[in-house]
Amino acid sequence: MAGATGGYAPHPYIGGRTPVLRTLAAWRTQWPGTPRVLVLTGNPGSGRSHLLTGFLMLCDPEYRKRLPLDDLDPSTVPPELAAPAGPGAAGMTAAQVVWLLADHFGLEADDVSDVFTELAALAGPVTVVVPDVDRAGPVRTTGEPARLTREVLKPLAAVETVRLLTEIPRQLAEEFVASLPAGTVQVIDLDAPQWADPQGLVLQAEALLSPQLGAPELPFTTSPRARRSLAEAIGRRAGTNPLTVELAVQSILTSADPVAPHDETLLPSSIGQALDLHARRLGADPQTLRQLLAPLALAEGDGLPVDIWARLVNALAGKDTSGVIAGSSALTGPFVQSLQPDGDGRTRTLLQLLHPAIADEIRAGLPNVRAAQTQIAMALLEAVPEQDWSKADPYVRDHIAGHTLEAGLLPQLLTDPGLFVHADPVPLRAAIEAVPTEELGAPARTYLRTAPLLTRTQAPAALRAALLETAFAEDGLPEYAEAAHRLSLDLP
């Protein structure tokens, strides 16, 4: 980002946050008096993950070579050391994060609890960074961030030779800090005055408005004075929230209006305002925008295939909205990103919201989340060709359990051996484990008993069918064992 602070260039990825970077660098240096444990927290969209990513660039020996270290404030640059352990929590269970740690340090523990014991036995201090705690878990509604905090972060922080840096939502951060002795931990709340970075928000807006960085050439983007004036207004309105800055800029650029907004009330001060003001800027009803984004706010995994998204928009609206969907690219553009994942042999586009905080805002505005998830679950079931799970879209097959869980309908779904065999066992297991055991039928309990073997071996569908066929027979469920043989799989 353009600009300089105190005579030094800002971090090229972060663009500010100098006081925070100084504190993180001191922690990494093990400067005398710095606490062992640092916690980044803040409101949704406050930039926790972005900041941590930028700091980890400084901690990675290879990535450091790409950064202009000589131009940065020396107090923000940690010494060159081996990269810290960084088990990303996004999409992971608490147990998976622990085993990632064990792999990093070459531990030979047989049980999760043994990992912390072996970490404590390592010579010298060990450095661990755990990002994306708020995104933990293969199923969004199973409470994995809280489980990760209690079952992984707390035991890690209790090991006196572990130096821990993590970013946690504020409510979990308060619980985490309360469990540690005084002086052990320092909390950096990115919305607190001493850590907020209003000048950094202006630099962020100015960079996003710059044609040199991809913005279209408009009167207020090509003129440095006009660009700076608009960036300052956007920063003032956004308060302490970088996501609000980004959404404000993308909304203005998407509208392609050659005149910048002169009334600051037309600039957002929150994520919700960013949604509503953008819709009005394009002459649309804000509720229409929220209806288009609702399936993405309720989605699981990495996002929705485009055709599934359109189907779910119709399901939630209760009518055919194909005309609205066809002309919605400018309306949804600032809030949605598209991905083309590898791995399933298909060329397909997934849609996901730009940031989880947008999903939080959309869900908070729904009149009844459970009812919405029921509509989505029914639409996904109807999308299974001939009710043959082997022919279902991977999203439907692997994530319908997450939707039915939030709808309160998962136990009714868990009677189909085809789903047990063809669904990804990691999210299916996580969803089933979130249901009280007494609410599960016998087939689901058999699946749950077999699931650790399915997830550990990453078995293909034919082997999953064979393992489940054996388990059903052992549990006195011959009709389910026989059904496993009728799935057109060559069972070993």
N, C-alpha and C positions, 0 to 999 in steps of 0.2 A: 504494500500500500504506500501511496505517496505520503510525503511529509516526514518530519523528524521531531523528536522529543528530546529536549535537553542537549541538543547538539548531536545526538545519536540517531541512527535510522531505527524505525520500529521493526519489530519482528515481521518478516515478510508474509507470514501466514496469519499471525494474530493481529498485527497492526496496532498494538497498544498494550494495555495491561501491565505496564512496567512494574508497579509495586508488587503485583502478584508474582510476576516472573522473578523478581528479586528474592521473594520469600521461597519460591520453589527451588531456585538455584542454591540458596543457603541450605535448604533441607537436603538437596542432593550432595552438597559439599560436606554435609555433616558439620556445619559451622557450630562452634560451641554455643550452647544455650538453645539451639533449635530443637523443637520436639521431634520425637520419632515418627509421629503420625500426623499427616496433614489431610484435611477433608475439604474438598471444594463443594460448595453447595450454592443454591440460588433458585430464583423462580424459573419455571419452564421457559426456555428460550434465552436464558441469561448467558449462554456461551460456555458452560462447563466443559462439555466434550470438545468443543473447538479449542479452548484454551489448553486442555490436557494434551490434545493431539499436537499442538504447536510446541509444547514443552518437551514431549517425547522426541520430537525431531532433534532437539538440542542434546538429547541423551543417547541418541543412536550414533555410534561411531561412523557409520557409512553415510547417514543422512546429513550429519554435520558438515561433510565436505561440500554439500550443495548450498549451504547457507553462508551469507556474508558476515561471518562471525566478527571480523575486524571492525565492521561498521556498527555493531550492536553495542549497547551499554554493557560493559564488562561484568557489572554486578548481576546481569540477567543471564549470563552464560555459565552453565555449570562446567566443571572440569571434564576432560575426556576420560570416561570410565567405560567399563563394559556395560552394555545395555541392560537396564533392569528387567526383571521378569514382568511381563505385561499381559496377564491373562484377560483378554477382553471378555466382558460378561454378556455382551449382546447375544440374545438367543440361547444362552447357555444356562444349564441348571447349576445350582450351587455345587453339587458333586463334580460336575464337569470342570468347573473352574479350579477346584482343588486338584484334580488329576492333571490339569494343564500346568499347575505349579510343580507338581511332582515330576512331570516330564522335564520341565525347564531345569530343575536342580538335580536331575538324575537320581531321585529318591526311589527306593525299592519298597515302599510301604504297601501293605496288603489291605489296609482299611483307611478310610478318610481321616479318622482321628489320628492315625499313625503319621500322617503327613506333617501335622503340626509338631509332633514330637521329634521327627527327624529334622525338620527345619531348625528347631531349637538346638539340635546337636551339631549343626554345621559350624565350621570355624569362621569367626568374624561375622560382622553384620551382613544381612542380605536385604536387598532393595526390591520391593514389590509395588507395582502400580496396577490398580484395578479400575479401568474405565467402564463407563456405560452401565453402571449398576441399575439405573432406572429401566434399562432395556433387557434385563436378564429374563431368561425363561423362554422355552419353545412355544408356550401358550401365554398370551398376554394377561389373562385374568386369574392365573393360578397363584399369584402372590410371591413369585420367585425373587423380586428385589428385596423384600423383607427377609425371606429365607436366606438369601445370600449374605445380607448384612449380619444376621444373627449366627449363621452356621459357618461363615467363612471369614468375614472381616473382623468380627469380634475375636475369634480365636487367633487370627493372624496378629492383631494388635496386642494381644496378651503375651506374645512371644517377644521377650525383651531384646532379642538380636534382630528382629524384623523392623525395617524402616518402611512404612506403608504410606502410599499416597493413593487416594481414591476420590471419586466424585459421586455424591449421593444426593437424592432429593431431600429437601429441608426436614421433613418430618422424620425420615429415617436417620438423617444426620444427628438430630437431637437425641434420638434413642441411642445411637451408637456412641456419641460423646459421653452421655450420662453413664455408660457402662465402664468407662476408663478412668484411671486415677488422674487427679489434677496434675497438670504439667506434662502429661503424656501426649496430648493432642492439641492441635491448633485448627480452628475452623476459619476458612476463608469464604465468606458469604459475598458473592459477586454483586449482590444488590445493596450491600451496606456501603455507606458513604466512603469509608477508607479504602474500599476495593473497587468501587464503581469507576468507570472510565469514560466520562462524557466526551472528552476529546477524541478518544478512540472510536466512539460511535460516529462522530463527524467525519473522521478519516475513512471509516468503513463506507459511509454513505457516499462520500466524495469519490472513492475508488469505484464503487458500483455504478456511479453515474458517468464515469470516464469512458469516452469512446476508445481510448487506448487499451482498455480492459474489456471491450466488447459491447459497451452501451451504444445504441444507435446515435447517429449524429443529429441532434436537435438543438435549437437555439440555447437551451439551458444546460446542455451537456458539453457543447463545444466552447462556450464562454467560460473561462476559469472563474470569473467573478460570479456569474449566475449559478454555476455549478456549486461553488463554495457556499453561496447564500442559501440555496435549497438544501444542501447537506446539513448546514447548521440548523435549519428549521426542522428537518427530519430528526436530527439528533435530539433537539430540545423536546420534541413531542414523544420520542421513544423512551425517554427516561433512562433506564439502565439496561434495556433489552435489545441486544443485537439482532434477534430474530425479527422484531418489529421493524427495525431499520431495513433489513433485507426485504421484507414483504412490502414495505412502503415504496422502496425504490422500484422493485419489480412491477408493482401495480402501476406506478407512473409511467414506466417504460412500455409496459404492455398496452396501455391505452393509446399510445402513439399520438397523444395530444401535443402539438408543438409548443403549447404554453404551459409552463410549470404552475402548479397550484400556488396562488398568492395568499390564500386564507389558510392559516395554520390549522384551523379546525377541520380542514380537508385532509390532514395528515393524521395517521393513527397514533394513539398512545397505548395501544394494547393489541394483542393478536386478534381478539374478537373484532375490534374496530377495523383492523386491517382487512378482514374478510368483508365486513359490511360496506366500508367505504369503497373498496374495489368494485363490488357489485354495482353500487350506485354510480361510480365513475363510468361504468360501461352501460348504464341504463337498464340494469337488471335488478330483479328482486333479490335482496340478500338471502332470503330463504331458499331461493332456487340454487344459489351457489352452495349453501350448506347441504341441501338435498343431494347435489351431485357429489359432494365430498363425503357424505355420511358412510357409504360402503367402505371407503378407504380408511375412515376413522375407526371402523369396526373390524378391519381386516386383520388377519394373522400372517405370520411369516414375513417374507420380503415384499409382499404386495399382491395386487389382484391382476390377473390377465385382463386385457382390455375388454374382451367379450364377456367375461364374468362380471366385470365392473358394470357394464351396461345392463346386464341382466338384473343385477342387484339394485341399481338405480330404479329400474322399472318396478321391481318387487316392493321397494320401500315407498314408492310413489303410488302404487296401486293402479298404475295405468301405463300406457306406452309413452315414453318420453324420448323416443328416438330422435325427434326433431330438435329438442333442446340439447341432447347429447351431441348431435352432429355439429352444432355451432358453438360448442362450449369451450373450445381450446383457449381462447383469450380470457374467458371468465375464470377457468380453473388454473390457467397457466402458472401464476405466481406461487401457487400452493402445492403443485404436484410435480413429481419428477418421474421419468420413465427409466426402466432398467431392462437389460436383455441378459438374463442369467445364463450361465453355462451349466452343463451337466446332465440335462435330460434329453439331449439329442434333438430338441425342438428349437426352432427360431420363433420366439414369441416375446412380446413386450409386456412387462409388468408395470403397473402404476402404483406409486406409493406417495403418501404425503411428504412434503419437504422436511417436516420435523414432527416428532411426537407431540410437541406442544400444540400443534394445529389440531391433531386428533383429539387431544384433551378438550380443547375448546369446542369442537364439533359435538363430541359425546355429551358434554355438559349441557348443550342446548337441545338435546333430543328429549321429547316428552316422556319416552319410555324405552330405555335401552333394551330391556328384556323382550319387549314386544318386537322391536326392530330386529333383534337377533333371531327371533322366531321366524319372522318373514324371510330373513336371509337363509336360515337353515332349510326352510321349505323350498326356496328357490334353488338352492344347491342340490338338494335331493332330486328335484325335477331335472337337473342338468346331467344326471348320471344316465348314460345311454342304456336302455333296457335293464336298468338297475344292476348293471354289471360293473363292479368297481374296477375291474382291470381296464375298462374303456373310459373311465372317468378322467377328467382333466386333473393333472397332479395337484392343483390347488384344492379342488373339491375333495379329492381322495384324502389328502394329507391334513387338511385344516377344518373340515366340517365338524370335527369333534370340538374344536375350540369355540365355534359359533354355537353349537348345541349346548355346550357347557354353560355359557352365559345366558342362554335362553332357558336353562333349567330342564332341557330335554335330553341330555346325554344318555341317561340310563336306558331310555327307550330306543336309542340308536344302537346300543351295544348287544344286539342279538343276531348280527349278520356276520358269519364267518368270512365272507368275501371282504368286508371292510377290515376285519382283523388281519387278514393276510396281505392285502394290497396297500394299506395305509402306512405311511412312515411311522415306525414304532416309537420314535422319540416324542413327537408332539401328542400322539395318541395316548401313550403311557402317561405323560404329564397331565393330560386332561382327565383321564380316568382316576388318577391318584388324587385329584382335587374333589372327587365325589365321595361322600361318606360311604364306607364299606357296606353299611346296612342297606343302602339304596341301590346297590349293584346286584344284578342277577348272576346266576351261576356262570354263564359264559364269560361275562366281564371279569369275574374273580379268577377264572382260569387264565384269561388273557393276562391279567395283572401278575399272576404267579409266573407266567412264562416270559413276560416282557423284559426282565433284566437280561435274559439270554438273547432275546431278539435284538436289543439295543447294543449289547456288548459285541456280538458277532457281526452286526450289520448284515445279517443274512438276507439274500435275495428272496423274492416272493415264494418260489418253490420250496426253499428250505424253511421259510416261515410257516408255510402250510404244513409241512411234514412235522415240525416241532409242535405246532398247535394241534394237529391231528392226534399226536401221541398224548398231549396234555389233556385234551377233551376225553379221550378214552380212559386215561388214568382217573379222571374226576367223575366218571360215571355219566358222561354226556355223549352217548353213542351217536345220537342224531347229528350233533355238531361235528363229530369225527367223520361221519359219513359225508356231511356237507363239504368238508375240506377236500374230499376226493372228487367232488362234482364241479370243481373250479377250473377245469381244463388245464391243470398243471400236472407235470410229470413228477409225481412225488417219489423221492428216493426211498 
